[in-house]
Amino acid sequence: MKLKYIYKYLIVAFAAILLGACTSTEADEKFEQTPTERLNIQKKELNDLLLSSAEGWKAVYYTDSTQLGGWTHLFKFTPDGKVDMASDFDDDTSVYKSQYEIQLGSTVSLVFTTGNRIHLLSESNNFPTAALFGKGYLGDFQFFYYGQKNGEIIFRTNRNFHELRFVKAKPQDWTDLPKNTPIIEAITGNITSPLYRLLVVNDGSAIQNYQFDYNSDARFGTAASLATGSNDVLNLALAFTPTGATVKPALVVKGQSLTNFVYDSVSNTFIATGTGGVSATIKFTTVPPILTDDYKVAFPAAGSPANAFGYIAPNLTEAPTNSELFKALLAEVNASLPANQKVSRIQFSFSPGGVGEIIYLFTGGKPIIYHRVSITADAANKTIILKNTFWHNGSAITPAPAFLKNLDDKLLDPKGLYVKKESFKYNASNAIYTFSGASSGFRLTTYAFQ
């Protein structure tokens, strides 16, 4: 009998539990809400969040940190559907007004509906690398809302579903944004900056050097170890602050994660410092990280034909290995000529016995100008040194043309020229060779003609 009563009591108790669950107000509300109602609740939640920060929001937007860096954006939303926006995409850090909407679809999303700074990352015809031709900077102007955490708004991007977080901005963020520009310019370099960069990693007991190739448009650097036999390659996606650069992913040295590279204007370096002597430094250098024997192409064997290399406009005008100094000096020469005349070619001819010519060709019927030079090798530094012999027009010696002096002087750098056979082709099947000044940021790009 007792077992029977116990059994009945258990059934009654279980029924009571079920009844209580089914009459829960929370459950009723959950199941009574339609998908549209739930989305409208999220819409209001996001709208209230966007308007809740008096100084707006800040986001460092990495569109794809495997090949691009980060861009800082500031947003201040107003109830009338307007947004004030600024970014460090370029040196224009002014605040611009545009419109935004919170839209309903399969989920709630924030959409910047009229053009503003964030749209610069989504323009397909504005791309930072050849690999991103027609894709732009892989950016979005629609962001799916995924809630909030610790005061931050969590979004997912439309194009690649990456997480993007908005953090509350401070007044200082708006006043400090223009300070990013000189930091960006410092790592990009200017017309007088050395051509090469190193990443120097100190683990507290040993130093390892990396060749650091940095694309300023992409804000992305690749560091390849210079240690013999090493295949170590580090990828660094950079974003900028008023005091330096942050990198993603973190650079791990001796178990320490280094992310913050502080700019030192005295040494013109970016330094990330850990503990116990651990550090990483990005710096410029005038010497190529890897010296090659490519300079020997300037010395063909006796009885061999001359070796020739030429810069041809417009084929090589936009070659990425032309330095800003070369482009400025070339523009200076062209500006000194009549409107119908421009430099069409700068050609080297290296003959056996250390005899060479620098040949300048022009459009508009201007006669060819020749500069006869002697060629010697600096085998220790792996450079070629060109020295003036005389100028001529093909049949008679002529005075040195004043309008070519500044450009020609860089080719006759007393410390010589580094010569490098590049690994890429550009607008032709010819091999590409670059000639770089050993004491300046001068470099021009040429085709090999043999």
Buried (B, 14 or more C-beta within 10 A) or exposed (E): EEEEEEEEEEEEEEEEEEEEEEEEEEEEEEEEEEEEEEBBEBBEBBBEBBEEBEBBBBBBBBBBBEBBBBBBBBBBBEEEEBBBBBBBBEEEBEBEEBBBEBBBEEEBBBBBBEEBBBBBBBEEEBBBBEEBEEBBBBBBBBBBBBEBEEEBBBBBBBBEEBEBBBBBBBEEBBEBBBBBBEBBEBBBBEBEBBBBBBBBBBBBEEEBBBBBBBBBBBBBBBBBBBEEEEEEEBBBBBBBBBEBBBBBEBBEBBEBEBEBBBBBEEEBBBBBBBEEEBBBBBBBBBBBBEBEEBBBBBBBEEEEEBBBBBBBBEBBEEBEBBBBBBBEBBEEBBEEBEEEBBBBBBBBBBBBEBBBBBBBBBBEEBEBBBBBBEBBBBEEBBBBBBEBBEBBEEEEEBEEBEBBEEBBBBBBBEBBBBBBEBEEEBBEEBBBBBBBBBEBBBBBBBBBBE
